[in-house]
Every structure is written in structure tokens, then in C-alpha cells.
Amino acid sequence: MTMPCRSVERGASAVEYGLLVSGIAAVIAVAVYAFGGVAGEVSLDSCKHITSATGTTISTSCE
């Protein structure tokens, strides 16, 4: 008896979705690696601007 075609297609679909999710995860990892330093600098600059504009000291340091 041969295997129904539907179960084979279901397995192929699962593999395709797995590859798709892996590809998206790789793109996200590369983007975080590439832009991670820039994002850190932006948040540090924002913290310094807020501290200097308000003239208050924050209990945690900006760095």
C-alpha cells in the first residue's frame, strides 16, 4: 500500500516553514549585530540630553 500524498505534503510544508523561520531569524541576527552599536549610542545620547536638559541627577548613570 502506498503512502497518501497528503501526509508527504504536510511534512514538506513543515520543512518549508522551518526554513522560512530560520531565514527570518538569521536576518534579525544580522540586523541586530549591524545596528546594535548605533542603537546603543542613540540611547546613551538621549539619556545625556535628558539629564542635561532637566538639570536633575538620575540615580542610575547613563553609562
N, C-alpha and C positions, 0 to 999 in steps of 0.2 A: 504494500500500500504506500502511496506517495504522500508526502507531507503537503498539507494545504498551503497554497500560495500566500494566504493572508498572514500566517504566523511568520513567514520569512520576511514579508514586507514590514511587519511590526518590528522585527529585530533590526532591519536596515534603517528604519526611521529612528529608532533609539540611538543607533550609532551616529546617524547624521546629526541629531540634536546634541549628542555628546561632543562631536567635533565642533559644532557651532558654539556651544558654551565654552569650550576650550579656547577657541579663537577669540571670543569676546574677552575672556579673562586675560589672554596674552596682550591684547590691545590695551586693556585697562592697566596692566602692569607696566607696560612700556610708557604709557602716558604719565603715570604716577612717578616713574623713575625720571622721565624727561622734565616734567614740570614741578616736581616736588620741591626743589630748591627755590624756585621762583615763588611758589605759594608761601613758603616759609618766610622769605624776605618781605613779601607783601604784608603778611600778618604782623611781623615784627615792626615794620614801618608804621602800620596802623596803630599798634599799641603805643609806640613812642609819640605819635601825633596826638592821640587822645590824652595821654599823660601830660604832655606839654600844654595842650590847649585848656585843660581843666585846671591845671596848676595843683592837682592833688597827687598824693603818692598812693600807689597801689600796694597792697600787702605782698603781692607776688610780683616779682620782677618781670619785665618784658622779655628778658632773655632767658 
